Amino acid sequence: MSIEKITEKILSEAQGYADNAVAEARKQEAEIIAKAQADAEKILLNVQNKIKAESEKVFSRRNSLAQLETRKMLLKAKQDAVNECFERAVAEVHNMDEEKYIEFLADTLSDIGVKCGEVLFNAKDAEAVGEKVVVLANEKGNNFCLSSKTINASGGFKVVAGKVEITATIESIIEDIKEEITPDVVKALFE
């Protein structure tokens, strides 16, 4: 065998080993790339699922908050409407014609729970209707007298009978019945 043939044979074998090594390397490369792509897809899918789940939680929380805020706003609007009704009731009493106002106050005075005492009005009512209210209440078997003192109220009166003081201002009368009639007002307004 000549040197050329030996060299050729060595080169041929070396080329075969090199080709096999390259083929094996390419095969391993393809396997590594396929595994990396599969892992990346799994990671991406996992991240997408977490993002979706978290976004659904955030949406649910924000939706719940929005519903809560809506309920609070609706409740406030209803409370405002109920309060407006009671404010109108106070205004209605203040806007009664004088004769009805005198009758209303005299009836209230007669039903106050005492039969005698000093009756205090605000300055305006004391001058305009005080004496008439006391006279009308006394015609029903009471013994009240008009006080020269006045109270700070928009209407109504206060009775002082010894150590007992009974307040029957328009605001206090409405406030006393407010709890009792609020369900009826709500029912009339919102049903």
Backbone as CSV, one residue per row, in Angstrom:
resi,resn,N_x,N_y,N_z,CA_x,CA_y,CA_z,C_x,C_y,C_z
1,MET,0.811,-1.152,0.000,0.000,0.000,0.000,0.868,1.234,0.000
2,SER,0.475,2.094,-0.762,1.279,3.288,-0.905,0.834,4.340,0.103
3,ILE,1.652,5.277,0.240,1.400,6.354,1.201,0.168,7.109,0.754
4,GLU,-0.039,7.235,-0.431,-1.196,7.964,-0.911,-2.470,7.213,-0.546
5,LYS,-2.453,5.945,-0.695,-3.638,5.170,-0.369,-3.857,5.167,1.132
6,ILE,-2.808,5.111,1.887,-2.930,5.133,3.348,-3.484,6.504,3.751
7,THR,-2.974,7.521,3.182,-3.432,8.869,3.494,-4.887,9.005,3.091
8,GLU,-5.198,8.463,1.932,-6.561,8.545,1.443,-7.497,7.779,2.379
9,LYS,-7.069,6.609,2.822,-7.873,5.802,3.715,-8.058,6.541,5.047
10,ILE,-7.015,7.137,5.585,-7.082,7.870,6.854,-8.021,9.055,6.692
11,LEU,-7.868,9.733,5.579,-8.733,10.884,5.325,-10.184,10.445,5.175
12,SER,-10.375,9.339,4.504,-11.718,8.820,4.300,-12.329,8.424,5.636
13,GLU,-11.562,7.727,6.474,-12.069,7.346,7.791,-12.314,8.580,8.665
14,ALA,-11.402,9.524,8.575,-11.558,10.758,9.348,-12.803,11.506,8.901
15,GLN,-13.027,11.530,7.600,-14.201,12.207,7.064,-15.457,11.494,7.565
16,GLY,-15.445,10.162,7.592,-16.574,9.376,8.084,-16.864,9.686,9.548
17,TYR,-15.742,9.697,10.358,-15.929,10.053,11.774,-16.478,11.472,11.917
18,ALA,-15.963,12.388,11.137,-16.391,13.784,11.199,-17.858,13.904,10.799
19,ASP,-18.213,13.182,9.699,-19.603,13.239,9.239,-20.542,12.660,10.306
20,ASN,-20.110,11.507,10.909,-20.914,10.906,11.979,-21.024,11.855,13.186
21,ALA,-19.912,12.483,13.551,-19.917,13.412,14.693,-20.825,14.605,14.416
22,VAL,-20.767,15.148,13.198,-21.615,16.281,12.817,-23.083,15.861,12.834
23,ALA,-23.361,14.658,12.265,-24.733,14.164,12.233,-25.257,13.973,13.660
24,GLU,-24.435,13.382,14.534,-24.823,13.184,15.927,-25.036,14.524,16.619
25,ALA,-24.165,15.498,16.355,-24.287,16.827,16.959,-25.565,17.511,16.486
26,ARG,-25.859,17.350,15.175,-27.076,17.970,14.636,-28.318,17.313,15.240
27,LYS,-28.279,15.998,15.425,-29.382,15.268,16.034,-29.596,15.752,17.469
28,GLN,-28.496,15.858,18.228,-28.592,16.343,19.614,-29.082,17.800,19.637
29,GLU,-28.608,18.599,18.687,-29.046,19.997,18.592,-30.556,20.059,18.375
30,ALA,-31.066,19.230,17.432,-32.499,19.210,17.130,-33.292,18.783,18.357
31,GLU,-32.802,17.779,19.090,-33.475,17.317,20.306,-33.496,18.419,21.367
32,ILE,-32.348,19.092,21.543,-32.258,20.172,22.541,-33.201,21.321,22.172
33,ILE,-33.210,21.681,20.883,-34.092,22.779,20.434,-35.557,22.384,20.622
34,ALA,-35.915,21.131,20.272,-37.299,20.672,20.419,-37.711,20.691,21.887
35,LYS,-36.809,20.193,22.764,-37.104,20.189,24.204,-37.233,21.619,24.719
36,ALA,-36.345,22.522,24.279,-36.393,23.920,24.716,-37.691,24.575,24.250
37,GLN,-38.111,24.285,23.008,-39.360,24.852,22.502,-40.557,24.310,23.293
38,ALA,-40.544,23.012,23.578,-41.639,22.427,24.364,-41.674,23.049,25.759
39,ASP,-40.505,23.202,26.400,-40.449,23.827,27.727,-40.935,25.272,27.662
40,ALA,-40.516,26.004,26.622,-40.921,27.405,26.472,-42.436,27.503,26.282
41,GLU,-43.005,26.585,25.509,-44.450,26.597,25.292,-45.194,26.302,26.601
42,LYS,-44.658,25.345,27.374,-45.266,25.046,28.670,-45.199,26.262,29.592
43,ILE,-44.031,26.896,29.641,-43.862,28.088,30.484,-44.802,29.196,30.019
44,LEU,-44.865,29.419,28.705,-45.735,30.456,28.150,-47.196,30.162,28.478
45,LEU,-47.622,28.911,28.307,-48.990,28.525,28.618,-49.281,28.727,30.101
46,ASN,-48.343,28.349,30.953,-48.492,28.521,32.399,-48.628,30.006,32.751
47,VAL,-47.771,30.836,32.156,-47.822,32.282,32.407,-49.147,32.862,31.904
48,GLN,-49.571,32.434,30.712,-50.844,32.921,30.173,-52.008,32.535,31.084
49,ASN,-51.997,31.301,31.599,-53.061,30.868,32.509,-53.055,31.680,33.796
50,LYS,-51.839,31.941,34.330,-51.754,32.755,35.546,-52.254,34.167,35.283
51,ILE,-51.868,34.745,34.145,-52.314,36.107,33.801,-53.838,36.127,33.668
52,LYS,-54.387,35.119,33.001,-55.839,35.063,32.821,-56.541,34.946,34.171
53,ALA,-56.042,34.047,35.023,-56.654,33.861,36.342,-56.557,35.140,37.167
54,GLU,-55.406,35.789,37.146,-55.217,37.025,37.915,-56.097,38.145,37.365
55,SER,-56.188,38.230,36.033,-57.027,39.280,35.457,-58.495,39.039,35.792
56,GLU,-58.923,37.760,35.842,-60.300,37.464,36.236,-60.542,37.851,37.692
57,LYS,-59.539,37.614,38.553,-59.672,38.012,39.960,-59.782,39.528,40.077
58,VAL,-58.904,40.230,39.345,-58.914,41.701,39.390,-60.253,42.220,38.865
59,PHE,-60.716,41.651,37.752,-62.002,42.076,37.197,-63.124,41.818,38.195
60,SER,-63.113,40.646,38.821,-64.143,40.297,39.792,-64.123,41.261,40.978
61,ARG,-62.914,41.564,41.480,-62.810,42.497,42.610,-63.299,43.886,42.215
62,ARG,-62.899,44.327,41.036,-63.327,45.672,40.610,-64.827,45.712,40.356
63,ASN,-65.349,44.637,39.819,-66.788,44.560,39.595,-67.531,44.585,40.922
64,SER,-67.030,43.843,41.901,-67.652,43.840,43.237,-67.596,45.233,43.858
65,LEU,-66.441,45.891,43.714,-66.307,47.259,44.235,-67.281,48.202,43.550
66,ALA,-67.410,48.065,42.237,-68.328,48.930,41.497,-69.767,48.688,41.951
67,GLN,-70.131,47.412,42.156,-71.477,47.110,42.628,-71.705,47.672,44.028
68,LEU,-70.698,47.566,44.884,-70.803,48.112,46.237,-70.978,49.628,46.194
69,GLU,-70.177,50.290,45.364,-70.297,51.747,45.232,-71.669,52.130,44.702
70,THR,-72.177,51.344,43.748,-73.503,51.617,43.196,-74.569,51.480,44.277
71,ARG,-74.462,50.407,45.081,-75.431,50.224,46.165,-75.342,51.366,47.177
72,LYS,-74.108,51.797,47.485,-73.944,52.903,48.437,-74.565,54.183,47.878
73,MET,-74.340,54.439,46.583,-74.899,55.647,45.972,-76.432,55.584,45.947
74,LEU,-76.967,54.398,45.645,-78.417,54.233,45.622,-79.002,54.425,47.014
75,LEU,-78.353,53.836,48.013,-78.813,53.997,49.393,-78.771,55.464,49.809
76,LYS,-77.691,56.172,49.463,-77.578,57.599,49.790,-78.697,58.380,49.109
77,ALA,-78.967,58.063,47.839,-80.041,58.764,47.118,-81.390,58.498,47.786
78,LYS,-81.613,57.255,48.225,-82.868,56.937,48.896,-82.957,57.657,50.236
79,GLN,-81.854,57.679,50.987,-81.848,58.390,52.267,-82.105,59.878,52.048
80,ASP,-81.495,60.442,51.007,-81.719,61.857,50.700,-83.187,62.109,50.362
81,ALA,-83.792,61.185,49.607,-85.205,61.345,49.242,-86.101,61.262,50.484
82,VAL,-85.792,60.326,51.384,-86.573,60.204,52.625,-86.408,61.469,53.465
83,ASN,-85.169,61.943,53.611,-84.925,63.176,54.367,-85.646,64.359,53.739
84,GLU,-85.680,64.398,52.420,-86.394,65.472,51.715,-87.880,65.429,52.064
85,CYS,-88.442,64.238,52.185,-89.862,64.111,52.565,-90.105,64.704,53.953
86,PHE,-89.213,64.394,54.887,-89.393,64.922,56.240,-89.167,66.434,56.277
87,GLU,-88.230,66.923,55.477,-88.029,68.376,55.400,-89.262,69.050,54.815
88,ARG,-89.888,68.395,53.844,-91.124,68.939,53.267,-92.252,68.938,54.295
89,ALA,-92.267,67.903,55.135,-93.297,67.846,56.178,-93.145,69.031,57.126
90,VAL,-91.903,69.335,57.511,-91.646,70.505,58.366,-92.096,71.772,57.647
91,ALA,-91.771,71.872,56.373,-92.168,73.055,55.596,-93.686,73.159,55.487
92,GLU,-94.357,72.021,55.325,-95.828,72.020,55.253,-96.438,72.581,56.533
93,VAL,-95.883,72.167,57.677,-96.396,72.676,58.953,-96.165,74.186,59.030
94,HIS,-94.977,74.618,58.628,-94.678,76.056,58.672,-95.561,76.856,57.708
95,ASN,-95.999,76.209,56.635,-96.790,76.915,55.627,-98.299,76.747,55.827
96,MET,-98.707,76.113,56.919,-100.140,75.996,57.205,-100.740,77.385,57.358
97,ASP,-102.017,77.488,57.007,-102.637,78.773,57.302,-102.760,78.895,58.828
98,GLU,-102.866,80.094,59.305,-102.766,80.371,60.736,-103.779,79.583,61.552
99,GLU,-105.000,79.489,61.088,-106.039,78.791,61.854,-105.697,77.309,62.034
100,LYS,-105.255,76.654,60.972,-104.883,75.234,61.069,-103.645,75.060,61.950
101,TYR,-102.717,75.995,61.855,-101.498,75.927,62.667,-101.861,76.051,64.157
102,ILE,-102.766,76.966,64.478,-103.216,77.145,65.866,-103.884,75.852,66.353
103,GLU,-104.762,75.273,65.540,-105.434,74.022,65.914,-104.421,72.894,66.109
104,PHE,-103.469,72.793,65.209,-102.436,71.755,65.306,-101.651,71.897,66.616
105,LEU,-101.217,73.121,66.917,-100.446,73.342,68.143,-101.299,73.123,69.387
106,ALA,-102.561,73.563,69.363,-103.450,73.381,70.528,-103.742,71.899,70.764
107,ASP,-103.965,71.140,69.685,-104.187,69.694,69.820,-102.927,69.014,70.365
108,THR,-101.786,69.397,69.858,-100.520,68.830,70.326,-100.307,69.177,71.793
109,LEU,-100.592,70.419,72.169,-100.443,70.853,73.555,-101.386,70.072,74.468
110,SER,-102.601,69.835,74.020,-103.568,69.093,74.833,-103.157,67.639,75.012
111,ASP,-102.443,67.095,74.041,-102.040,65.681,74.080,-100.620,65.488,74.600
112,ILE,-100.029,66.511,75.168,-98.611,66.471,75.532,-98.320,65.590,76.748
113,GLY,-99.316,65.342,77.577,-99.096,64.470,78.731,-99.169,65.200,80.059
114,VAL,-99.251,66.519,80.047,-99.475,67.295,81.270,-100.665,68.215,81.013
115,LYS,-101.297,68.641,82.083,-102.505,69.464,81.932,-102.290,70.928,82.286
116,CYS,-101.102,71.232,82.804,-100.827,72.625,83.142,-99.340,72.885,82.996
117,GLY,-98.992,74.155,82.890,-97.590,74.541,82.802,-97.433,75.799,81.995
118,GLU,-96.211,76.232,81.908,-95.877,77.446,81.178,-95.483,77.037,79.761
119,VAL,-96.073,77.699,78.750,-95.829,77.334,77.354,-94.930,78.398,76.727
120,LEU,-93.793,77.931,76.186,-92.826,78.819,75.539,-92.849,78.575,74.030
121,PHE,-92.943,79.652,73.281,-92.904,79.590,71.816,-91.659,80.333,71.335
122,ASN,-91.385,80.239,70.024,-90.349,81.117,69.483,-90.932,82.531,69.438
123,ALA,-90.117,83.511,69.249,-90.567,84.912,69.333,-91.703,85.201,68.356
124,LYS,-91.588,84.707,67.140,-92.604,84.970,66.116,-93.946,84.326,66.503
125,ASP,-93.918,83.036,66.873,-95.160,82.348,67.231,-95.747,82.882,68.534
126,ALA,-94.904,83.265,69.469,-95.405,83.803,70.736,-96.270,85.034,70.469
127,GLU,-95.808,85.871,69.570,-96.540,87.103,69.260,-97.761,86.824,68.386
128,ALA,-97.606,85.964,67.371,-98.669,85.775,66.382,-99.770,84.814,66.850
129,VAL,-99.395,83.667,67.472,-100.409,82.647,67.747,-100.378,82.119,69.175
130,GLY,-99.398,82.511,69.972,-99.207,81.938,71.309,-100.442,81.976,72.173
131,GLU,-101.032,83.145,72.329,-102.209,83.299,73.199,-103.380,82.475,72.679
132,LYS,-103.578,82.466,71.366,-104.692,81.713,70.767,-104.526,80.213,71.004
133,VAL,-103.293,79.710,70.904,-103.032,78.287,71.123,-103.335,77.918,72.575
134,VAL,-102.857,78.736,73.507,-103.068,78.449,74.927,-104.563,78.488,75.253
135,VAL,-105.284,79.503,74.766,-106.728,79.619,75.030,-107.459,78.400,74.482
136,LEU,-107.146,78.006,73.239,-107.817,76.862,72.619,-107.513,75.569,73.380
137,ALA,-106.272,75.384,73.802,-105.906,74.181,74.579,-106.607,74.177,75.931
138,ASN,-106.723,75.360,76.554,-107.378,75.450,77.864,-108.883,75.194,77.762
139,GLU,-109.466,75.452,76.614,-110.899,75.162,76.412,-111.155,73.654,76.473
140,LYS,-110.082,72.849,76.360,-110.204,71.387,76.391,-109.892,70.846,77.779
141,GLY,-110.006,71.707,78.806,-109.829,71.272,80.184,-108.410,71.361,80.706
142,ASN,-107.575,72.148,80.097,-106.192,72.314,80.559,-106.035,73.635,81.284
143,ASN,-104.870,73.859,81.871,-104.606,75.097,82.599,-103.180,75.575,82.272
144,PHE,-102.957,75.913,81.012,-101.642,76.391,80.568,-101.610,77.911,80.602
145,CYS,-100.408,78.452,80.702,-100.244,79.902,80.599,-99.107,80.200,79.623
146,LEU,-99.230,81.305,78.933,-98.226,81.723,77.952,-97.048,82.344,78.690
147,SER,-95.848,81.867,78.394,-94.642,82.389,79.036,-94.163,83.630,78.300
148,SER,-93.502,84.507,79.030,-92.887,85.673,78.393,-91.518,85.299,77.811
149,LYS,-91.008,84.140,78.197,-89.734,83.654,77.652,-89.990,83.009,76.290
150,THR,-88.943,82.960,75.476,-89.064,82.327,74.152,-88.012,81.224,74.006
151,ILE,-88.234,80.402,73.007,-87.281,79.327,72.706,-86.683,79.555,71.328
152,ASN,-85.575,78.900,71.078,-84.922,78.978,69.777,-85.366,77.761,68.968
153,ALA,-86.426,77.926,68.201,-86.953,76.860,67.356,-87.685,77.501,66.189
154,SER,-87.878,76.736,65.132,-88.570,77.308,63.973,-90.085,77.288,64.159
155,GLY,-90.566,76.501,65.092,-91.995,76.428,65.347,-92.257,75.418,66.436
156,GLY,-93.515,75.332,66.878,-93.838,74.430,67.965,-93.665,75.134,69.290
157,PHE,-93.457,74.364,70.367,-93.381,74.972,71.696,-92.623,74.067,72.643
158,LYS,-92.445,74.589,73.862,-91.894,73.810,74.972,-92.773,74.116,76.169
159,VAL,-93.116,73.063,76.935,-93.930,73.234,78.140,-93.020,73.001,79.343
160,VAL,-93.086,73.938,80.297,-92.350,73.779,81.547,-93.405,73.637,82.647
161,ALA,-93.396,72.465,83.291,-94.356,72.177,84.366,-93.536,71.744,85.570
162,GLY,-93.182,72.706,86.418,-92.313,72.418,87.559,-90.920,72.075,87.060
163,LYS,-90.444,70.887,87.421,-89.117,70.461,86.978,-89.162,69.698,85.651
164,VAL,-90.351,69.495,85.127,-90.531,68.751,83.875,-90.566,69.728,82.707
165,GLU,-89.768,69.417,81.694,-89.788,70.195,80.448,-90.113,69.247,79.312
166,ILE,-91.111,69.621,78.522,-91.509,68.790,77.380,-91.334,69.633,76.125
167,THR,-90.497,69.143,75.237,-90.230,69.861,73.994,-91.115,69.316,72.896
168,ALA,-91.820,70.202,72.248,-92.696,69.821,71.129,-92.495,70.796,69.975
169,THR,-91.228,71.018,69.623,-90.956,71.849,68.446,-91.331,71.040,67.214
170,ILE,-91.539,71.723,66.120,-91.921,71.030,64.891,-90.856,69.984,64.534
171,GLU,-89.593,70.368,64.647,-88.507,69.443,64.321,-88.510,68.230,65.246
172,SER,-88.742,68.455,66.550,-88.727,67.320,67.487,-89.933,66.415,67.276
173,ILE,-91.069,66.989,66.920,-92.258,66.175,66.647,-91.995,65.286,65.428
174,ILE,-91.458,65.877,64.368,-91.144,65.106,63.152,-90.085,64.055,63.476
175,GLU,-89.075,64.421,64.247,-88.004,63.482,64.607,-88.560,62.322,65.428
176,ASP,-89.518,62.604,66.325,-90.114,61.546,67.149,-90.877,60.517,66.314
177,ILE,-91.545,60.975,65.271,-92.319,60.037,64.461,-91.519,59.489,63.279
178,LYS,-90.344,60.048,63.055,-89.530,59.670,61.885,-89.227,58.173,61.853
179,GLU,-88.736,57.626,62.964,-88.371,56.211,62.992,-89.591,55.327,62.738
180,GLU,-90.704,55.735,63.300,-91.926,54.942,63.172,-92.469,54.938,61.746
181,ILE,-92.416,56.089,61.068,-93.050,56.162,59.748,-92.074,56.047,58.585
182,THR,-90.774,55.994,58.854,-89.803,55.874,57.761,-90.085,54.663,56.871
183,PRO,-90.394,53.471,57.417,-90.698,52.340,56.518,-91.870,52.634,55.573
184,ASP,-92.879,53.339,56.070,-94.020,53.681,55.217,-93.616,54.676,54.141
185,VAL,-92.763,55.629,54.506,-92.279,56.616,53.533,-91.453,55.915,52.452
186,VAL,-90.568,55.019,52.879,-89.730,54.268,51.929,-90.612,53.458,50.994
187,LYS,-91.620,52.798,51.551,-92.527,51.993,50.752,-93.266,52.858,49.735
188,ALA,-93.733,54.023,50.172,-94.459,54.916,49.267,-93.553,55.463,48.164
189,LEU,-92.298,55.708,48.495,-91.382,56.296,47.511,-90.820,55.268,46.534
190,PHE,-90.513,54.058,47.008,-89.703,53.152,46.200,-90.368,51.846,45.801
191,GLU,-91.622,51.678,46.093,-92.283,50.435,45.665,-93.410,50.725,44.732
